[in-house]
Amino acid sequence: MMLAVKYLIDERSKQRKARAAIAEAPVVAPSDAAGKA
């Protein structure tokens, strides 16, 4: 039970870090990638 709770907390922290990295990334990168695609 505790392992499942720890797993969920770890997954949430990973998602939060990923969102923070995306938010900190320059806005030019996604639009530039979309333009090349």
C-alpha positions as CSV (number, residue, x, y, z in Angstrom):
1,M,0.0,0.0,0.0
2,M,2.7,2.5,1.0
3,L,4.7,1.6,-2.2
4,A,1.7,2.5,-4.3
5,V,1.3,5.8,-2.6
6,K,5.0,6.5,-3.0
7,Y,4.8,5.6,-6.7
8,L,1.9,8.0,-7.2
9,I,3.8,10.8,-5.4
10,D,6.9,10.1,-7.5
11,E,4.8,10.2,-10.8
12,R,3.2,13.5,-9.8
13,S,6.6,15.1,-9.0
14,K,7.9,13.9,-12.3
15,Q,5.0,15.5,-14.1
16,R,5.4,18.7,-12.2
17,K,9.1,18.8,-13.1
18,A,8.3,18.1,-16.8
19,R,5.7,20.9,-16.8
20,A,8.1,23.3,-15.2
21,A,10.8,22.4,-17.8
22,I,8.2,23.1,-20.6
23,A,7.2,26.4,-19.0
24,E,10.8,27.5,-18.7
25,A,11.7,26.5,-22.2
26,P,11.8,29.3,-24.7
27,V,8.6,29.9,-26.6
28,V,10.5,29.9,-29.9
29,A,11.4,26.2,-29.6
30,P,7.8,24.7,-30.0
31,S,6.8,27.1,-32.8
32,D,10.1,26.6,-34.6
33,A,9.6,22.8,-34.5
34,A,6.1,23.2,-35.8
35,G,7.3,25.4,-38.6
36,K,9.9,22.8,-39.7
37,A,7.4,19.9,-39.5
